[in-house]
Amino acid sequence: VPFFQIIVDDDDSKVWSLYDAGPRSIRCPLIFLPPVSGTADVFFQQILALTGWGYRVIALQYPVYWDHLEFCDGFRKLLDHLQLDKVHLFGASLGGFLAQKFAEYTHKSPRVQSLILCNAFSDTSIFNQTWTANSFWLMPAFMLKKIVLGNFASGPLDPEMADGIDFMVDRLESLGQSELASRLTLNCQNSYVEPHKIRDIPVTIMDVFDQSALSTEAKEEMYKLYPNARRAHLKTGGNFPYLCRSAEVNLYIQIHLLQFHGTRYAAIDPSMVSAEELEVQKISLHTSSEQEEQ
């Protein structure tokens, strides 16, 4: 899978790292934004499966940005550099918050065609860390890692979930002090999403019913903000369902992107969409919407 490092700011130290896989002819790909502890490769299961089905996907790792506005401005420049006018965003946890902020930031000339928000939140105050947000930059890397690891699940886990956590711990180890400090700052800096600015964007909210870093209140808040959102519930999956429940996550991603097939915002190569597949997916969509109504 092609791996790139791109600088779009005047500051040479701000490097975006990304995997860009699948057909380049697709002008509205699905872009993955990782959580605090994540690197671009935490979405390898999605990259492999979705490109196999003909989708173009890009998995990112952010440079060091200390506030949401700066992040949004950098991300917009990155999309310009990649010559992408509109994109679909899959954001996990902090990535989900940043995806919403970016949709809000660009609402006057929209760049976000749709959102998949996985274990995401809409208001940073849920972490009760807004008062420490300004001091993360001072803390040594080992302390920052301890803060992040405190949100990882503990106790007995099934093998896939244990593997997922091991993988994330490994990725966390690869991040430097400023990368971690800046992401924790973005995660906890006082900010919330203004839903009226992104009301018209199709949203799927993906969350888990087992233990994750998100409180029930935070989830309820998301449902209230996006009353028309599709809901993709996973019985289990913890903080990293895209790693340990990838088949389910990938199916929900396909169902979400289905509504754009045959339009200029399709994230899939049209030659890969067979009539038969569409029929099968219509049935699965039909049954899932019936279940939601019950």
Secondary structure by P-SEA (a helix, b strand, c coil): cbbbbbbccccccbbbbbbbbccccccbbbbbbbccccccccaaaaaaaaaaabbbbbbbbbcccccaaaaaaaaaaaaaaacccbbbbbbccaaaaaaaaaaaaacccccccbbbbcccccccccccccccccccccccaaaaaaaaacccccccccaaaaaaaaaaaaaaaaccaaaaaaaaaaaccccccccccccccbbbbbbbcccccccaaaaaaaaaacccbbbbbbccccccccccaaaaaaaaaaaaacccccccccccccccccaaaaaaaaaaaaaaaaaaac
